[in-house]
């Protein structure tokens, strides 16, 4: 069994900072990509940032220069440092991990965290 636990959400004023964490645990052989989506009320879920096993990163244009994604492979944990937050960043943030549970499998499956609320006030 695999579990992804998110932490670090909360409420902050505009231009403030928050750091999200996403820790994967359980029967894990290897993790490929980790990342975050977000969903605001009335809007579609969008990919915010992701990071590959080789630490290559990808960001949605609206967060470039403000958010930084990183990972600690020894801890199976990813981090999303969010600086200069704006009200439009308000959403529920969901982390995910594409992983294999054992060496006998070749397919990566996606697992999701429980979601964490980020609220930015003006």
Wavefront OBJ file of the C-alpha trace (Angstrom):
o trace
v 0.000 0.000 0.000
v 1.162 3.514 -0.832
v 0.203 6.720 0.898
v 0.930 10.345 0.005
v 0.587 12.804 2.854
v 0.526 16.527 2.198
v 1.246 19.280 4.656
v 1.976 22.975 4.730
v -1.159 24.626 3.415
v -2.874 27.501 5.138
v -3.887 31.129 4.886
v -1.527 33.958 4.065
v -1.697 37.520 2.858
v -0.665 38.504 -0.639
v 3.111 38.541 -1.164
v 3.496 35.980 1.599
v 5.035 32.519 1.381
v 4.070 28.937 2.089
v 5.869 25.648 1.671
v 4.002 22.485 0.786
v 5.374 19.015 1.435
v 4.303 15.702 -0.040
v 5.681 12.555 1.576
v 5.198 9.162 -0.056
v 5.362 6.037 2.079
v 4.639 2.351 1.847
v 5.663 -0.253 -0.675
v 7.681 1.840 -3.158
v 10.380 0.635 -5.541
v 11.009 3.834 -7.468
v 9.304 7.211 -7.952
v 9.445 8.915 -11.317
v 7.610 12.229 -11.453
v 6.203 14.089 -8.462
v 4.190 17.260 -8.660
v 1.207 19.352 -7.748
v -2.080 20.214 -9.350
v -4.438 22.817 -8.002
v -8.133 23.428 -8.309
v -9.893 26.671 -7.511
v -13.681 26.900 -7.072
v -15.405 26.835 -10.435
v -12.176 26.196 -12.329
v -10.558 23.180 -13.888
v -7.705 21.427 -12.163
v -4.363 22.638 -13.532
v -0.829 21.375 -13.272
v 1.227 23.780 -11.166
v 4.671 22.157 -11.189
v 6.344 18.804 -11.490
v 9.809 17.345 -11.026
v 11.267 14.263 -12.641
v 13.477 11.620 -11.125
v 16.446 13.429 -12.672
v 15.241 16.680 -11.057
v 14.101 18.304 -14.277
v 11.293 20.708 -13.481
v 8.239 22.104 -15.198
v 6.028 25.026 -14.157
v 2.820 26.585 -15.341
v 3.565 30.070 -16.661
v 1.594 31.843 -13.934
v 3.922 30.601 -11.162
v 7.293 30.814 -12.896
v 9.733 32.868 -10.873
v 7.568 32.575 -7.736
v 7.278 28.826 -7.036
v 10.100 26.319 -6.735
v 9.630 22.567 -6.695
v 12.264 20.244 -5.262
v 12.545 16.695 -3.973
v 14.467 14.577 -1.521
v 14.697 11.122 -3.032
v 16.010 9.569 0.177
v 12.807 10.661 1.910
v 10.456 10.118 -1.049
v 9.316 13.679 -0.458
v 8.640 16.629 -2.729
v 8.409 20.277 -1.725
v 6.741 23.278 -3.292
v 8.080 26.591 -2.083
v 5.569 29.297 -2.943
v 6.722 32.897 -2.692
v 5.047 36.183 -3.563
v 1.663 34.513 -3.369
v -1.272 36.146 -5.085
v -5.026 35.851 -4.436
v -5.343 33.939 -7.698
v -3.152 31.199 -6.207
v -6.010 30.346 -3.842
v -6.982 26.732 -4.459
v -6.808 23.214 -3.133
v -3.392 21.817 -3.998
v -3.073 18.097 -4.727
v 0.280 16.372 -4.898
v 0.900 13.242 -6.907
v 3.611 10.693 -7.517
v 4.113 8.358 -10.473
v 5.740 5.282 -9.024
v 6.416 1.577 -9.286
v 5.805 -0.593 -6.272
v 8.309 -3.318 -7.073
v 11.037 -4.241 -9.557
v 8.818 -6.785 -11.305
v 6.493 -4.102 -12.628
v 7.212 -1.877 -15.629
v 4.208 0.438 -15.414
v 4.191 3.571 -13.309
v 0.963 4.267 -11.480
v -0.193 7.652 -10.180
v -1.013 8.132 -6.533
v -2.571 11.254 -5.027
v -2.350 13.132 -1.783
v -5.390 14.217 0.159
v -5.210 17.847 -0.917
v -4.380 20.917 1.100
v -6.073 24.314 1.039
v -4.056 27.418 0.200
v -5.846 30.720 0.721
v -4.260 34.041 -0.208
v -5.978 37.237 0.845
v -5.415 40.636 -0.694
l 1 2 3 4 5 6 7 8 9 10 11 12 13 14 15 16 17 18 19 20 21 22 23 24 25 26 27 28 29 30 31 32 33 34 35 36 37 38 39 40 41 42 43 44 45 46 47 48 49 50 51 52 53 54 55 56 57 58 59 60 61 62 63 64 65 66 67 68 69 70 71 72 73 74 75 76 77 78 79 80 81 82 83 84 85 86 87 88 89 90 91 92 93 94 95 96 97 98 99 100 101 102 103 104 105 106 107 108 109 110 111 112 113 114 115 116 117 118 119 120 121 122
